[in-house]
Amino acid sequence: MVKHLFGTKMLDIFRLIMKQEKRSRISI
């Protein structure tokens, strides 16, 4: 259970990073 929770959190963080990267690319 703990490992699964950690994995989901990592995926959420990864998605946030990807969204920010796309925004930065558009702004530039």
PyMOL Python script that loads the backbone (N, CA, C, O; Angstrom):
from pymol import cmd

cmd.read_pdbstr("""\
ATOM      1  N   MET A   1       0.845  -1.209   0.000  1.00  0.00           N
ATOM      2  CA  MET A   1       0.000   0.000   0.000  1.00  0.00           C
ATOM      3  C   MET A   1       0.876   1.253   0.000  1.00  0.00           C
ATOM      4  O   MET A   1       0.644   2.182  -0.774  1.00  0.00           O
ATOM      5  N   VAL A   2       1.872   1.269   0.864  1.00  0.00           N
ATOM      6  CA  VAL A   2       2.743   2.453   0.951  1.00  0.00           C
ATOM      7  C   VAL A   2       3.448   2.683  -0.379  1.00  0.00           C
ATOM      8  O   VAL A   2       3.525   3.809  -0.871  1.00  0.00           O
ATOM      9  N   LYS A   3       3.962   1.595  -0.954  1.00  0.00           N
ATOM     10  CA  LYS A   3       4.682   1.722  -2.238  1.00  0.00           C
ATOM     11  C   LYS A   3       3.740   2.258  -3.310  1.00  0.00           C
ATOM     12  O   LYS A   3       4.130   3.110  -4.108  1.00  0.00           O
ATOM     13  N   HIS A   4       2.502   1.763  -3.332  1.00  0.00           N
ATOM     14  CA  HIS A   4       1.533   2.215  -4.337  1.00  0.00           C
ATOM     15  C   HIS A   4       1.268   3.715  -4.179  1.00  0.00           C
ATOM     16  O   HIS A   4       1.231   4.450  -5.166  1.00  0.00           O
ATOM     17  N   LEU A   5       1.084   4.166  -2.930  1.00  0.00           N
ATOM     18  CA  LEU A   5       0.834   5.589  -2.676  1.00  0.00           C
ATOM     19  C   LEU A   5       2.010   6.421  -3.168  1.00  0.00           C
ATOM     20  O   LEU A   5       1.825   7.452  -3.814  1.00  0.00           O
ATOM     21  N   PHE A   6       3.214   5.968  -2.862  1.00  0.00           N
ATOM     22  CA  PHE A   6       4.422   6.689  -3.288  1.00  0.00           C
ATOM     23  C   PHE A   6       4.464   6.789  -4.803  1.00  0.00           C
ATOM     24  O   PHE A   6       4.804   7.838  -5.351  1.00  0.00           O
ATOM     25  N   GLY A   7       4.122   5.703  -5.481  1.00  0.00           N
ATOM     26  CA  GLY A   7       4.139   5.690  -6.948  1.00  0.00           C
ATOM     27  C   GLY A   7       3.143   6.699  -7.521  1.00  0.00           C
ATOM     28  O   GLY A   7       3.458   7.423  -8.466  1.00  0.00           O
ATOM     29  N   THR A   8       1.946   6.742  -6.946  1.00  0.00           N
ATOM     30  CA  THR A   8       0.939   7.679  -7.448  1.00  0.00           C
ATOM     31  C   THR A   8       1.402   9.115  -7.236  1.00  0.00           C
ATOM     32  O   THR A   8       1.202   9.965  -8.103  1.00  0.00           O
ATOM     33  N   LYS A   9       2.016   9.389  -6.096  1.00  0.00           N
ATOM     34  CA  LYS A   9       2.506  10.752  -5.821  1.00  0.00           C
ATOM     35  C   LYS A   9       3.581  11.129  -6.836  1.00  0.00           C
ATOM     36  O   LYS A   9       3.590  12.250  -7.346  1.00  0.00           O
ATOM     37  N   MET A  10       4.477  10.204  -7.129  1.00  0.00           N
ATOM     38  CA  MET A  10       5.540  10.483  -8.097  1.00  0.00           C
ATOM     39  C   MET A  10       4.930  10.802  -9.461  1.00  0.00           C
ATOM     40  O   MET A  10       5.386  11.717 -10.147  1.00  0.00           O
ATOM     41  N   LEU A  11       3.899  10.049  -9.856  1.00  0.00           N
ATOM     42  CA  LEU A  11       3.243  10.291 -11.151  1.00  0.00           C
ATOM     43  C   LEU A  11       2.623  11.685 -11.170  1.00  0.00           C
ATOM     44  O   LEU A  11       2.737  12.401 -12.165  1.00  0.00           O
ATOM     45  N   ASP A  12       1.967  12.074 -10.075  1.00  0.00           N
ATOM     46  CA  ASP A  12       1.351  13.413 -10.017  1.00  0.00           C
ATOM     47  C   ASP A  12       2.412  14.491 -10.183  1.00  0.00           C
ATOM     48  O   ASP A  12       2.221  15.448 -10.932  1.00  0.00           O
ATOM     49  N   ILE A  13       3.542  14.332  -9.476  1.00  0.00           N
ATOM     50  CA  ILE A  13       4.630  15.315  -9.563  1.00  0.00           C
ATOM     51  C   ILE A  13       5.155  15.369 -10.996  1.00  0.00           C
ATOM     52  O   ILE A  13       5.391  16.450 -11.535  1.00  0.00           O
ATOM     53  N   PHE A  14       5.335  14.202 -11.609  1.00  0.00           N
ATOM     54  CA  PHE A  14       5.836  14.138 -12.984  1.00  0.00           C
ATOM     55  C   PHE A  14       4.887  14.870 -13.931  1.00  0.00           C
ATOM     56  O   PHE A  14       5.325  15.612 -14.809  1.00  0.00           O
ATOM     57  N   ARG A  15       3.590  14.657 -13.746  1.00  0.00           N
ATOM     58  CA  ARG A  15       2.596  15.338 -14.601  1.00  0.00           C
ATOM     59  C   ARG A  15       2.695  16.843 -14.426  1.00  0.00           C
ATOM     60  O   ARG A  15       2.647  17.587 -15.406  1.00  0.00           O
ATOM     61  N   LEU A  16       2.835  17.304 -13.175  1.00  0.00           N
ATOM     62  CA  LEU A  16       2.950  18.746 -12.917  1.00  0.00           C
ATOM     63  C   LEU A  16       4.176  19.313 -13.622  1.00  0.00           C
ATOM     64  O   LEU A  16       4.104  20.380 -14.231  1.00  0.00           O
ATOM     65  N   ILE A  17       5.301  18.604 -13.542  1.00  0.00           N
ATOM     66  CA  ILE A  17       6.538  19.061 -14.188  1.00  0.00           C
ATOM     67  C   ILE A  17       6.311  19.157 -15.696  1.00  0.00           C
ATOM     68  O   ILE A  17       6.700  20.144 -16.320  1.00  0.00           O
ATOM     69  N   MET A  18       5.688  18.144 -16.279  1.00  0.00           N
ATOM     70  CA  MET A  18       5.448  18.150 -17.722  1.00  0.00           C
ATOM     71  C   MET A  18       4.564  19.343 -18.113  1.00  0.00           C
ATOM     72  O   MET A  18       4.819  19.999 -19.122  1.00  0.00           O
ATOM     73  N   LYS A  19       3.531  19.620 -17.316  1.00  0.00           N
ATOM     74  CA  LYS A  19       2.645  20.758 -17.608  1.00  0.00           C
ATOM     75  C   LYS A  19       3.433  22.063 -17.563  1.00  0.00           C
ATOM     76  O   LYS A  19       3.272  22.919 -18.433  1.00  0.00           O
ATOM     77  N   GLN A  20       4.288  22.215 -16.544  1.00  0.00           N
ATOM     78  CA  GLN A  20       5.078  23.450 -16.413  1.00  0.00           C
ATOM     79  C   GLN A  20       6.033  23.580 -17.597  1.00  0.00           C
ATOM     80  O   GLN A  20       6.245  24.680 -18.107  1.00  0.00           O
ATOM     81  N   GLU A  21       6.606  22.464 -18.032  1.00  0.00           N
ATOM     82  CA  GLU A  21       7.538  22.497 -19.161  1.00  0.00           C
ATOM     83  C   GLU A  21       6.803  22.993 -20.406  1.00  0.00           C
ATOM     84  O   GLU A  21       7.318  23.840 -21.135  1.00  0.00           O
ATOM     85  N   LYS A  22       5.604  22.469 -20.652  1.00  0.00           N
ATOM     86  CA  LYS A  22       4.823  22.887 -21.822  1.00  0.00           C
ATOM     87  C   LYS A  22       4.525  24.377 -21.732  1.00  0.00           C
ATOM     88  O   LYS A  22       4.632  25.085 -22.733  1.00  0.00           O
ATOM     89  N   ARG A  23       4.155  24.866 -20.553  1.00  0.00           N
ATOM     90  CA  ARG A  23       3.828  26.292 -20.378  1.00  0.00           C
ATOM     91  C   ARG A  23       5.062  27.141 -20.672  1.00  0.00           C
ATOM     92  O   ARG A  23       4.976  28.153 -21.367  1.00  0.00           O
ATOM     93  N   SER A  24       6.198  26.727 -20.145  1.00  0.00           N
ATOM     94  CA  SER A  24       7.434  27.497 -20.346  1.00  0.00           C
ATOM     95  C   SER A  24       7.777  27.542 -21.835  1.00  0.00           C
ATOM     96  O   SER A  24       8.213  28.576 -22.341  1.00  0.00           O
ATOM     97  N   ARG A  25       7.584  26.438 -22.529  1.00  0.00           N
ATOM     98  CA  ARG A  25       7.883  26.389 -23.965  1.00  0.00           C
ATOM     99  C   ARG A  25       6.968  27.350 -24.729  1.00  0.00           C
ATOM    100  O   ARG A  25       7.410  28.044 -25.645  1.00  0.00           O
ATOM    101  N   ILE A  26       5.694  27.381 -24.343  1.00  0.00           N
ATOM    102  CA  ILE A  26       4.728  28.258 -25.028  1.00  0.00           C
ATOM    103  C   ILE A  26       5.101  29.724 -24.746  1.00  0.00           C
ATOM    104  O   ILE A  26       5.071  30.557 -25.652  1.00  0.00           O
ATOM    105  N   SER A  27       5.445  30.027 -23.511  1.00  0.00           N
ATOM    106  CA  SER A  27       5.800  31.406 -23.144  1.00  0.00           C
ATOM    107  C   SER A  27       7.024  31.857 -23.929  1.00  0.00           C
ATOM    108  O   SER A  27       7.108  33.008 -24.357  1.00  0.00           O
ATOM    109  N   ILE A  28       7.976  30.940 -24.116  1.00  0.00           N
ATOM    110  CA  ILE A  28       9.192  31.288 -24.859  1.00  0.00           C
ATOM    111  C   ILE A  28       8.843  31.280 -26.350  1.00  0.00           C
ATOM    112  O   ILE A  28       9.705  31.544 -27.187  1.00  0.00           O
TER     113      ILE A  28
END
""", "prot")
cmd.dss("prot")
cmd.show_as("cartoon", "prot")
cmd.util.cbc("prot")
cmd.orient("prot")
